[in-house]
Amino acid sequence: MSSPGVTDGQRSIPAPGLEHAAPASARARLRAAIIAYFVFFNALAALPTAGEPSAERFQRPFEREELRRWTGLFRAVGIDTDPDRLARGYLTFARGVERARALVLAPIEDWFELTQSGQDWHLFGSPGRIVSALRVTAHSATGDEVLYESGDASRRWNADFLEYRRIRAAYKPSRRGPPATYAALAERLSRQIFAERPQVDRVTLAFVQTRVRLPGEENTPEGTEGEHLEHVLTFGRPGA
């Protein structure tokens, strides 16, 4: 088979773009191999694990409820199990994944530690069923007015500010509660409301906690389990 190009008598003219083509140098091949090595291990490290394998987690109310729900799903398709067996099976699986991951990443673990470039992260082993929404309420002689509530399109006072990602980090609660910056932010918001609304004599900030219902779950009877306020802060008008 002839090489790409055009024959001019006995002389072959290279095709356009191939005049200066040359095999990759040893240095280029080494660089490509190093890049591929790190890309490969970073891709492996970026794969999520099955969460933290902890038997203590399965003793919490939400996890026990989830185990019972999944037991029902398995039994519905003919798989006989119970919550305790399901928990043990998950722990065995999750710990096996952790050991396999540690073994595969052992050749590059020191590099991750030196450069602080590890990709370690976990799936949510047990997401909470309780969600929190920030609520800002102004109180006056004429009644109470909810100015802002997360996720409520009709209560949007100062929403651009409160929903900016860096501001959300100053109040958004975790399972341990809101961050330390929550109180200072709440006081700042109360001062702003007092300045904008002379009729307001008190301002309350709180987190409205509601329980997420799973598909097929019956609605909660009113008064038995509904919204619940947590981390309530109330501010009076200065000098009043």
N, C-alpha and C positions, 0 to 999 in steps of 0.2 A: 504494500500500500504506500503510495507516495505521500510525502509530507504536505501540510497545507501550504498553498502558494500558487504561483503561476510559473509555468516553464517557458523560458525564453531561449530557444535553441537547446544548448546543453546546460544552461545556467538556470537555477531555480530562484525565483524572486519571492521572498517571504510575504505572506499575507499581511495586510495592514494591522498594526498592533502587536505583531509577533517579532518585529525586528530585534528588540532588546530583551525578549523573554529569556529568563535564565532560571535554573533550578534554585529552590530556596536554599539559603545558606544554613549551615549547622546552627548558627546563632538564632536565626529566625525560627527554625524548627524547635529549638530549646525553649524559646520564648512562648511559642504556641502551646507547647506541652505544659509549661508552668501555668499559663492562663487556664488551660483546660482542667488542670488538676484542681485549682482553687474554685473554678466555677462548679465543678462536679461536687466537691465537698460542701460548698455553700448551698447548693441546691438541695443536697441531702439534709443539711442542718436546718433548712427553712421548712421542711415538712413538719406539720404539727404532730405532736404526740397525743396520746389518749387521755391526757389530763394527769393530775396528781393521784397516783394509786394509794389511797389512804382508807383503811377500814373505818377510821373514826368518822369520815365524811358521811358514810352510809348510816350513821346513827342519828343524823339530823332529820327533822321532820320532813323537809322537802324531799330529801333523797329517799327516805322511806316511802313517801307517797309515790315518787317516780318508779321505785322498784316494784311496788304493787301494781302500778299502771302497766309497766312493761311485762310483768308476769301475766297479767290478763291478756295482753296482746299475743304473747307467745302461746298461751293455752288456747286462744281462739283459732290458731292455725295448727293445733295438734302437738305442740311442743310442751311436754310436761316439765314444769320447773316451779320454783317458789322464790320469794324475795331473797332469802339467804343464799341459795344456790346461785342465783343470778349475780348477787354481789361478789361472791367468791370467784365466779367465772370472769367477771369484769376485772377484778384485781389481778388475777393470773394473767389475763391478756395484756393489761396495761403495764404490768411489771416486765413482762416479756418484751414488749415494745421498747421500754426504757433500756433494758439490758442490750438489746440488739442495736439500738441507736448509739449507745455509748461505745460499743465494740467497733461499729463502722466508722465513727468519728474519732476514734482514738489517735489515728495518725496525724490529725491536724488540730487536736484539742489544745495543744500548747500554743499554736499560732493564734487561735481564737482568743486565748487568755491574754497573750502578749498584746494583741492589737485591739482587744475589746470589740471584736467584730462578729461575735457569735450570733446565730439566728434563732436561738432557743425560744420557743413559745409553745403554748398549750391550747388545745381546744377547751371550751368551757365544759368542764366535767359535769357541772350541775348548775345551769343558769337559774337565777332566782325567779320566783313567781310574783314577787312584789316589785312594782315599778313606782318611781317617785316623780312627781311633777312639782316644780317650784310655783308657789302661789303668793302673790303680793296683793294685800288687801288694805284699802284705805277706809278708816272709820271716821264718821262725822255725826253731827246731830241729826242729820237727815237719814242716816242709815249706813250700811256697809257696801262698799263697791270693790269687786275684784278687778284690779287693774291689769294684772298679768297672770297667766297660768300656762305653763309649758304645754304645747300641743293643742291649745284651745285657740282657734282662729278668731274668736270674738273678744279675746282678752289679750291685747297686743301692746300694752303700754311699754315703751322702751325696749321693744322686742329685738331690734337690731343690735343693741348693746348687750342685752342679756343672753342672746343666742350666739354671740361671737364665741368661737371655740375657746379662746384663752380666758374669757370671762366665765364660760360654763365650768371650766376647770376650777374656778375659785369657789363654786358652790355645789357642784354636782356630787351627791353623796355616793359612798361605797357601802359595803356591808358594815363597815366600822363607823359610818356616819359621814356627815359633810366635812370638808377640809377645814383647817384652822382659819382660813381666810373668809369663811362664810359670814361670821359675825361682823367683821369690818365692812364687807360688801353690803350687808343688810343695813348697817347704820348709814352708809353713804346713800343708799337708795331711799331710806326714810327721809334724810335731809333734803334730797331732791324733790320728793313728793310734797313735803311741807312747804318748800319754796314755791312750787308750782300751784298748789291748791291750798289757799288760806283757810278754807273751811274744814280741812282735815285736822283732827286732834290726836289721832293715833294711827300707826302703821304696823301691820303684822306681816311677817314673812314666815312661811311654813312649807313643808313638803307634804303634798297630798299623796298618800300611799294607797294604791289599789292593787288587788290581786288579779293577775292575768288568768283568764279562763281558757282552758284547752278546748280544742274542737270537740264538740259533743258533750261537753260538761254543762250541767244545768246551771241556769242563772242563780246567783246567790240571792236568797230572800232578803228583801229590804229590811234593814235594821239588824240582821244577823251578822252580816259581813259586808261592809261597803267601804267607802273611802275613810282613811284614817290619817290624822295630822300628826306629824313628827317634827322635831327640831324647830319648835315654834319660838320666834323672837318677836317681841312687841316693843315699839318705841313710842313714847309720848312726845308731843310737840315741845321743843325746848322753851323754857320760860313760862309754860302754861301752869 
